Amino acid sequence: MEVGTPAFTYPEPSPWPARLWRTGILLGTLLIAIPVLVVVASLLAGYSPAWQHLLSTVISDYVFNSIVLMLGVGLGTFSLGVSAAWLTAMCEFPGRRFFSWALLLPMAMPAYIMAYTYTGMLDYAGPVQTLLRDTFGWGFGDYWFPEIRSLGGAICMLSLVLYPYVYLLVRVAFLEQSTAVLEASRNLGKTPWQTLFLVGLPLARPAIAAGVSLALMETLADYGTVAYFGVSTFTTGIFRTWYGLGELQTAAQLAAFLLLFVFTLLILERRSRQRLRFHKTAVRDFPTRISLRGWRAALGFSVALMILLAGFLFPAAQLAVWGAANYLQIFDVRFLQLVSNSFMLAALASFCCLLLALLFGYGKRLYPGPAETAAVRVAGMGYAVPGTVIAVGVLIPFAWFDNTVDSLLRETLGISSGLLLSGTLIALVFAYVVRFLAVSLQTVESGLARIRPGIDESARSLGHSPLSILRRIHLPMLRGSVLTALLLVFVDVLKELPTTLILRPFNFNTLAVRAHELASDERLADAALPALAIVLIGLLPVILMSRSMPGPQESA
Amino acid sequence: MNRIRHWPMIRILTLLAMLLPALVACSKSETVNIYSARQESLIKPLLDRFTSETGIEVNLVTGAGDALLARLSSEGRNSPADLLLTSDAGNLYRAQEAGVLQPAISAELEAAVPEHLRSPEGYWYGLSLRARVIVYARDRVNPDQLSSYQALAEPQWEGRICVRSSANIYNQSLVAGMLASEGVEATDQWLQGFVGNFARPPQGGDRDQIKAVAAGQCDVALVNSYYLGAMLQSPEPEERAAATRVELFWPNQEGRGTHVNISGAGVTQAAKHPEQARRLIEFLLREESQRWYAESNNEYPVRPGVAPSELLLSWGSFKADMINVSELGRLNAAAVMAMDRANWK
């Protein structure tokens, strides 16, 4: 694996647990990878004449817009996430403790809902522009105002919603960074800014890469925002091909190309830092924050406040205004049912994802063979696929399994088992795991990467088994990453829509489904409350986590 | 070791998850299971009424039409769905093509639904009509200048038209309807002129187009009529104000008539309760149900002779395009390709 340092090999473990780990990982990843493989397998099927049409008309648009969107959101999430993380982890200014968790809030906002709220505010017909026109007596075309429903607008929306991925992961990385290194940099006469760019950022690179790649995968899978803004991206192209042309096969092929593209990017990124190691020192030292004073404190405060305003307070206020009118009629028993459905699914899926991420991530650390590494990579690819497409990838194998069992039973015993798994919550939770495993995997892996193998070595030489090391040493050290992984998946499932829509059982609704149905009927006022409820429930784990977030000052 | 404490919770939740489908499976035999592309709030009140009247339980999953169709197809003969409800003709046509529907025939159904609004073989039936109309700014457009969809390609409308993206099914059906009656060449030509007249890149939903006309960003827009109705009855004062600044125009009254699409339903091939499913369709076509569509969502009844709501009456009667709506499904792909060629985003 690593060139330049002698690769560490464990003292030959007894072959039995090793074989168990390896087969477990391979089988587990294979299972999770099935839907992704179903999508990729479409590449082997025939290519319909629709391809000719796509290539000659729209595909260049799709590719161009998707790439610009990716670059924009990459830059946006990087700068928002890293500055927020640096401010709250390494600096001391008034309100820092509050901002350190409040800056996570935008994550709970579904991107398309955010898009609706900003359009409501900034559209030509919206209050801001109307006020400008009324104040200055302008008419249409008399003045310039940024068009919110545009590629640029989509970049802003997605950056605001997705930067918390970068923020969370990088913040943990900053907090866990060895202060000795940072202080050395300061003692050698570097300014805080130079320290950030010369030491802090390079050391946090695995976390930055993990956060930004999560943000980008989600960007490429986003449909709601770009569709509403009328920006044709690869994802809208996939749905146009499927719904409009009626070509599910061609749509799956498009999705497969998207997957291969993302896969290549991830591999390249990993390759480029393969020679580097990012372990923290064994001794947990307490970073001393840079105290901001005077205008610097004011600047730090305002930067954090602006991010919070744009990413959360403005859109939430707009939702509250919309929702205020009809809050009474919506709080009934059925609404509570929605809340409990959403909560249960999100909790279940986040635990499943975490469990698998620990198993896969740790297994890969134990036995970093090429097969294991590749298998784990593929299992994490579901995140880059639009939800509806991955849902079809789940539908097909599940229905095949059910129908095969049913046929067998009919032939042999003369009874019908019907659909065993399709249309059940098991299928739905499985789909969530397929889709969101990447999130917990990236988080856990970037956490594991910071634990020196020396610790494993010592523990192994003291006679501990891999499982016992995971339980007694890694889990406690990974506490921040574990909580982060739980939180991220929880919130993601809470706002997940397309997979839920198509795979859920009869009469089973979630908050996201309700918000979407109302919004898609363009009843924004009615959609506001379920959307707000998603945000509020998303708050719970954010607050819980903020209490146990790593960082000496906070836990003290 | 905090984490260990969570174990019992995971077990309980998993157990719960496993129980739920069993509960659905154990439900009574007098049921109808529906896959519906029409969203819950636009159908549930009628379904509840059906249940209280007949005692037949109704189970519902809503979602995107094509996704539900994919689910129906892959579940095959074991699919629990008895009825597929869609909000456009295209998906019913596709479902019929995919072989997941079966004919449901009764004298009542045939009497209730005009021939052009159902599948010729009885695979599916229209339940409500949705018309795509022109709305225009009262203060800037003289309705005498308006006549047809085709006329919107004329140079006088340059930079004055708002319409949503061509990814939207209503726009696709509109173009499919034009393909059916005018042919490819005329449609391509019309699209060239029409797309060239857009005031801004296509974006937003139908309500957003109405708001843009009201605010002066453009002078005319193509929208489904019930969105205008919904805005006129909106709880938000701004929406009501915007809606009163525009007027509805019925296009193509001299020619083939205004383009209409349907929401509709068909009994699935795998149906375990085909009888009950057919009864539900019949129920949805009864006069009072048909009036509900008009009153609650400003759609037009498919059943002849049912008086629409007061608001719909105020818009006057109109001549609708009489081509069979299955043509819209058949030509949908061709329509999307034509729109791609014309660079309608």
Interface residues (C-beta under 8 A of the other chain):
Chain A: A50 H53 T57 V58 T119 D123 Y124 A125 T130 G139 F140 E147 R149 S150 A227 Y228 F229 G230 S232 T236 F239 R240 W242 Y243 G244 L245 G246 E247 L248 W322 A325 N326 M344 A347 L348 F351 T388 A391 V392 L395 I396 A399 W400 D402 N403 D406 S416 G418 L419 S422 G423 T424 L425 I426 V429 R471 L475 V482 P498 L501 I502 L503 R504 P505 F506 N507 F508 N509 V513 E517 L518 S520 D521 E522 R523 A525
Chain B: M1 R3 H6 M9 I10 L13 T14 L16 A17 M18 L20 P21 V24 A25 N33 Q39 E40 S41 L42 N59 L60 V61 T62 G63 A64 G65 D66 A67 L68 A70 R71 S74 E75 G76 R77 N78 S79 P80 G90 R94 R164 S165 A167 I169 Q172 R200 P201 P202 Q203 G204 G205 D206 R207 D208 K211 A212 A214 A215 G216 Q217 Y227 A230 S234 P235 E236 A242 N332 A333 A335 V336 M337 D340 R341 K345
